[in-house]
Amino acid sequence: MKNTKIYLYLWRLFCVLAASVAIALFWRNTLLISILLLVLACLINIKSSKLEIFFYIIVAIVATLVESVAMSTGAWVYVNQDVLNFPFWLPLYWGMGGIVMKDLYLVITQSLKK
């Protein structure tokens, strides 16, 4: 695997970790978290292919809908519920997580081939 790919994957992981820290620190301020995650989502997808951006969007939508269904059963709730019982920033976070999980899968499968 090329070093440039590894650096891209590490950059994306850093962005997700930064998003996690932002959520932990500013969870009371939905607008601030939404703006920060929107910026981080754009940064994650700067070098993305059209397929990766499509994957990001699909994961963001599907994972958020599945979580929304689970939350409607009373399993858990978000303090700040903006849309369909979840905060605005949740789809952005799910999409970022999906991209990082894809990257992790690629790194593991490439390392197992060696």
Secondary structure, DSSP 8 states (H G I E B T S, - for coil): --HHHHHHHHHHHHHHHHHHHHHHHHTT-HHHHHHHHHHHHHHHTTT--HHHHHHHHHHHHHHHHHHHHHHHTTS---SS--BTTB-TTHHHHHHHHHHHHHHHHHHHHHHHH-
